[in-house]
Amino acid sequence: MITSNESDMPDNWGRWGDGDELGTLNLITDEVRTMAAAEVRTGRSVSLALPIVPNVMLSGPFAPTSVEVSPVQQMMLHTGMGVAADAMLVTNHHAKSTHIDALAHWSTDDEVYPGCPRDQVITAAGVTRASTTAFAAGIVTRGVLLDLAPEKPLPSGHAVTSSDLEDAEQRQGVEVRSGDALAVRFGWPADPVVPDKPTPGISIDAVRWMHRRGVALYAGDRGDAYPPLAPDGPSPLHGVALGRMAMPLVDAAALDDLADLCSQLERYSFLLTVAPPRVHNLTGAPVNPIAVF
């Protein structure tokens, strides 16, 4: 059910049927993928993922040297006989881990896309639908970078609007089309949030624009503002784009290297591949998106 303050928000529930689990990934058609493949002209590539250095959990010489907790905790299992092995404990939605949010990550009025009771979807045994299972074949589409910070980071607390996105399109000579993955660079590092320095963030107006353009996937070095731009309303990206539009999100993307390469090549569109590990029934998973030019 949609509450009164969300009644005019972009919404895709029911658009692709009651059994759908792909959401806006349905917009990535065979034709879109074929056109995306045509973006590869030089063979140059770049990662959109933050590097992760695990913390080990053992005592003694393997003890962590930093008080900051890594998204990945590592335990060495065997280092004898010339063989090394380890186990990992991964925090899928860590702020310093580039990861993809599955549609079940966010629920609206105790329902998960496309209208299933949350308590039937989010269980102790895992997620029964709208999970990372939907990413089993990977995501391959045309990517577009809109660099909102070509000279300096966006101001603290800035609300990114549709005008900001369209201005970037015109400045870069690129157009976001249906089925595209949209990468938005704010120029802010993935450092912990400072309470007295509000982050910039995507506005509802920008999310409406993504809905009109048919964006299939969002990847940003920032997303929703902290503190929220509108504390009494739904969060634009997680609450509306993910929760109502059913658009998967790549959180904590690293876009500086991508922006540098786009600037060098004077091209802001590319082939984007997003291939999470094929682990089913999760609310999200670490991912290493690759842009190929």
Secondary structure, 3 states (H helix, E strand, C coil): CCCHHHCCCCCCCCCCCCCCCCHHHHHCCHHHHHHHHCCCCCCCEEECCCCCCCEECCCHHHCCCCCCCCCEEEEEEECCCCCCEEEEEECCCCCCCCEEECHHHCCECCEECCCEEHHHHEECCEECCCCHHHHCCCEEEEEEEEECCCCCCCCCCCEECHHHHHHHHHHHCCCCCCCCEEEEECCCCCCCCCCCCCCCEECHHHHHHHHHHCCCEEEECCCCCCCCCCCCCCCHHHHHHHCCCCCCEEECCCCHHHHHHHHHHCCCEEEEEECCCCCCCCCEEECCCEEEC
